[in-house]
Amino acid sequence: MSFLGRSLHTGLVALVLLLAMGTVGATMYYQYSVDSLDQQNEQLRERNAALEEDLSETRADLSSVQAKLASINDSLEQTRGDVSQVSTSLEETEAELQETRQELNATRSTLEQREEALEQARNRLETSQAEVARLENDVEQLERERRNLENDVSDLESERDALLEQNEELEDDLRELRIERDNLEDDLQDACDAIPEGDEPSACNGV
């Protein structure tokens, strides 16, 4: 009877120890699981924060590119207007230059006729001094007109050359602006491609 009691007591002690070890093991496993989940959550939070920072930087870069693109487009439109205005002024100057040249040719023809008439008048004995003086005055006046018209032609030619040079400079500016605009559009495309799908701002629509 005593032996049976000792056996039962030993069995109960062993059972109690086994249950205690199982509870401790379950507690340790639970604590490990909780620590692991906390660590994973912390890693996910850090990764999410890094992604948010990258997204904010990308959006800022995108806004900067958009602002530059808008500025370039404004400059492009203004340069186009300047080119059109210079082209119109150039055409008007060319027309005025052509008209002045025609007047100069007409004046030269008239001058030649007056000089021929003057020569004939000098050669004619019956020509009076008054006629000679009148013709000489006509020749001097026409000479002054010719000089004035030649000066006008020279001024118009200089103005035309300046307008041509300005037109070439504006064309160069226009080409450079187009190249810069294309580069900015490529940068905008790259910035939009770098943003995760679904997070794209409205500026990326249609890019």
C-alpha positions as CSV (number, residue, x, y, z in Angstrom):
1,M,0.0,0.0,0.0
2,S,2.8,2.3,0.8
3,F,4.5,1.5,-2.5
4,L,1.4,2.2,-4.4
5,G,1.0,5.6,-2.7
6,R,4.6,6.5,-3.5
7,S,4.0,5.6,-7.1
8,L,0.9,7.7,-7.4
9,H,2.7,10.6,-5.7
10,T,5.6,10.3,-8.1
11,G,3.2,10.1,-11.1
12,L,1.3,13.2,-10.0
13,V,4.6,15.1,-9.6
14,A,5.7,14.1,-13.0
15,L,2.3,15.1,-14.5
16,V,2.5,18.5,-12.8
17,L,6.1,19.0,-14.1
18,L,5.0,18.0,-17.6
19,L,2.1,20.4,-17.6
20,A,4.3,23.2,-16.3
21,M,6.9,22.7,-19.0
22,G,4.1,22.7,-21.6
23,T,2.8,26.0,-20.3
24,V,6.3,27.6,-20.3
25,G,6.9,26.3,-23.8
26,A,3.7,27.6,-25.1
27,T,4.4,31.0,-23.4
28,M,7.9,31.1,-24.9
29,Y,6.5,30.2,-28.3
30,Y,3.8,32.9,-28.0
31,Q,6.4,35.5,-26.9
32,Y,8.7,34.5,-29.8
33,S,5.8,34.8,-32.3
34,V,4.8,38.2,-30.9
35,D,8.4,39.5,-31.1
36,S,8.7,38.2,-34.6
37,L,5.5,39.9,-35.7
38,D,6.6,43.1,-34.0
39,Q,9.9,43.0,-35.8
40,Q,8.2,42.3,-39.2
41,N,5.8,45.2,-38.5
42,E,8.7,47.5,-37.7
43,Q,10.5,46.5,-40.9
44,L,7.3,47.0,-42.9
45,R,6.8,50.4,-41.3
46,E,10.4,51.4,-42.1
47,R,10.0,50.2,-45.7
48,N,6.7,52.0,-46.1
49,A,8.2,55.2,-44.8
50,A,11.1,54.9,-47.2
51,L,8.7,54.3,-50.1
52,E,6.6,57.3,-49.0
53,E,9.8,59.5,-49.0
54,D,10.8,58.2,-52.5
55,L,7.3,58.9,-53.7
56,S,7.4,62.4,-52.3
57,E,10.7,63.1,-53.9
58,T,9.5,61.7,-57.2
59,R,6.4,63.9,-57.0
60,A,8.5,67.0,-56.2
61,D,10.8,66.2,-59.2
62,L,7.7,65.7,-61.4
63,S,6.3,69.1,-60.3
64,S,9.6,70.7,-61.1
65,V,9.8,69.1,-64.5
66,Q,6.2,70.2,-65.2
67,A,7.0,73.8,-64.2
68,K,10.1,73.8,-66.4
69,L,8.1,72.3,-69.3
70,A,5.4,75.0,-68.9
71,S,8.0,77.7,-68.9
72,I,9.7,76.3,-72.0
73,N,6.4,76.1,-73.8
74,D,5.7,79.7,-73.0
75,S,9.2,80.7,-74.2
76,L,8.6,78.6,-77.3
77,E,5.3,80.3,-78.1
78,Q,6.8,83.8,-77.5
79,T,9.8,83.0,-79.7
80,R,7.5,81.8,-82.5
81,G,5.7,85.1,-82.2
82,D,8.9,87.0,-82.4
83,V,10.0,85.0,-85.5
84,S,6.7,85.7,-87.2
85,Q,7.0,89.4,-86.4
86,V,10.5,89.6,-87.6
87,S,9.5,87.7,-90.8
88,T,6.7,90.2,-91.4
89,S,9.1,93.2,-90.8
90,L,11.6,91.6,-93.2
91,E,9.0,91.2,-95.9
92,E,7.9,94.8,-95.5
93,T,11.5,96.0,-95.6
94,E,12.2,93.9,-98.7
95,A,9.1,95.4,-100.4
96,E,10.2,98.9,-99.4
97,L,13.7,98.3,-100.6
98,Q,12.4,97.0,-104.0
99,E,10.2,100.1,-104.3
100,T,13.1,102.4,-103.5
101,R,15.4,100.7,-106.0
102,Q,12.7,101.2,-108.7
103,E,12.5,104.9,-107.8
104,L,16.3,105.1,-107.9
105,N,16.4,103.5,-111.3
106,A,13.7,105.9,-112.5
107,T,15.7,108.8,-111.1
108,R,18.8,107.6,-112.8
109,S,17.0,107.3,-116.1
110,T,15.6,110.8,-115.7
111,L,19.0,112.1,-114.8
112,E,20.6,110.6,-117.9
113,Q,17.9,112.2,-120.0
114,R,18.5,115.6,-118.3
115,E,22.2,115.3,-118.8
116,E,21.8,114.4,-122.4
117,A,19.4,117.3,-122.8
118,L,21.9,119.6,-121.0
119,E,24.7,118.4,-123.3
120,Q,22.6,119.0,-126.3
121,A,21.6,122.5,-125.0
122,R,25.2,123.4,-124.5
123,N,26.1,122.3,-128.0
124,R,23.3,124.4,-129.4
125,L,24.3,128.0,-129.9
126,E,20.7,129.1,-129.8
127,T,20.2,127.7,-126.3
128,S,19.8,130.6,-123.9
129,Q,21.7,130.9,-120.7
130,A,18.4,130.7,-118.8
131,E,17.6,127.3,-120.3
132,V,21.1,126.1,-119.4
133,A,20.8,127.3,-115.9
134,R,17.4,125.7,-115.5
135,L,18.7,122.4,-116.8
136,E,21.8,122.6,-114.6
137,N,19.5,123.3,-111.6
138,D,17.4,120.2,-112.6
139,V,20.6,118.1,-112.8
140,E,21.8,119.3,-109.4
141,Q,18.4,118.6,-107.9
142,L,18.3,115.2,-109.4
143,E,21.8,114.5,-108.2
144,R,20.7,115.3,-104.7
145,E,17.7,113.1,-105.1
146,R,19.9,110.3,-106.4
147,R,22.2,110.6,-103.4
148,N,19.3,110.6,-101.0
149,L,17.8,107.6,-102.6
150,E,21.1,105.8,-102.6
151,N,21.4,106.6,-98.9
152,D,17.9,105.2,-98.4
153,V,18.8,102.0,-100.2
154,S,21.9,101.6,-98.1
155,D,19.9,102.2,-94.9
156,L,17.3,99.7,-96.0
157,E,19.9,97.1,-96.9
158,S,21.5,97.5,-93.5
159,E,18.1,97.1,-91.8
160,R,17.3,94.1,-93.9
161,D,20.7,92.5,-93.0
162,A,20.0,93.2,-89.3
163,L,16.5,91.6,-89.5
164,L,18.0,88.6,-91.3
165,E,20.5,88.2,-88.5
166,Q,17.8,88.6,-85.9
167,N,15.6,86.1,-87.7
168,E,18.5,83.5,-87.8
169,E,19.1,84.0,-84.0
170,L,15.4,83.5,-83.2
171,E,15.4,80.4,-85.4
172,D,18.4,79.1,-83.4
173,D,16.6,79.9,-80.1
174,L,13.5,78.1,-81.4
175,R,15.4,75.0,-82.2
176,E,17.2,75.0,-78.8
177,L,13.8,75.4,-77.0
178,R,12.3,72.6,-79.0
179,I,15.3,70.3,-78.0
180,E,15.0,71.4,-74.3
181,R,11.2,70.8,-74.4
182,D,11.7,67.3,-75.8
183,N,14.3,66.5,-73.1
184,L,11.9,67.7,-70.4
185,E,9.1,65.6,-71.8
186,D,11.5,62.6,-71.7
187,D,12.3,63.5,-68.0
188,L,8.6,63.7,-67.3
189,Q,8.0,60.3,-68.8
190,D,10.9,58.8,-66.8
191,A,9.5,60.4,-63.6
192,C,6.0,59.0,-64.2
193,D,7.4,55.5,-65.0
194,A,9.3,55.6,-61.6
195,I,6.0,56.1,-59.7
196,P,4.3,52.8,-58.6
197,E,1.2,52.0,-60.5
198,G,-1.9,53.6,-59.0
199,D,0.1,56.4,-57.3
200,E,0.6,58.4,-60.4
201,P,-0.5,62.1,-60.1
202,S,-2.9,63.5,-62.7
203,A,0.1,65.1,-64.5
204,C,1.1,61.6,-65.7
205,N,-2.2,61.0,-67.4
206,G,-1.6,60.8,-71.2
207,V,2.2,60.8,-70.8
